[in-house]
Amino acid sequence: MQGDIWEKQLLEEIRHEVVITMSGDSLEEVTGKIFQTMRKQIFLDIKGPIIQMEAEEVYFQQVDTKRRTEHFMFFFWPLEKLTLTITAKIVVKVKYLNITKEDL
């Protein structure tokens, strides 16, 4: 069994598509959450050891904004709050080793 992986090309490359929905108070926060969740999802989907991930395409399929005004003690210092909810489709090029524990 061990001889099967010797001198065999193990590096594979695929394009993987992930759709993620996240919410937050700013565009930076939401995009950070989207890409953090994307990485976690790819590690769950791809079973081999991942060598490299590169986002090739990013599409915002839906963007919802909600604005509300909050007041301190009901009257003073009005503060406008923004909540963004973004659904993004990300196409990622993933390089990984096509090997399992059983191959060793």
C-alpha positions, 0 to 999 in steps of 0.5 A, a space after each residue: 500500500 505504501 508504494 502506491 503514493 511514492 513518486 505519485 503526483 499528489 497535488 490537485 487543483 480544483 475550483 470550489 464555489 461557496 455561498 455564505 450569508 453574514 451580518 454586521 455593523 460595517 462593510 469591513 466586519 461583514 466581509 471579514 466574517 464572510 471570508 473567515 467562514 469561507 475558509 472554515 467551510 472549504 476545510 470541511 468540504 475538502 478532505 485532503 491537506 490544503 496547500 493554498 486557497 485563492 479567491 478568484 471571483 466574488 459576487 454579492 448576490 444580495 445586500 440588505 441594509 437596515 438603518 435605525 436611529 438610537 437616542 441616548 436617554 430617548 432624546 439626546 445624541 441621536 446616533 444612526 446605526 447601520 446593519 448590513 446583511 450580505 449574501 456572497 458567492 465566492 469561487 475559490 481555487 484550492 490546491 490540496 494534497 490528494 491523500 488520505 490516512 488510509 493511503 499511508 
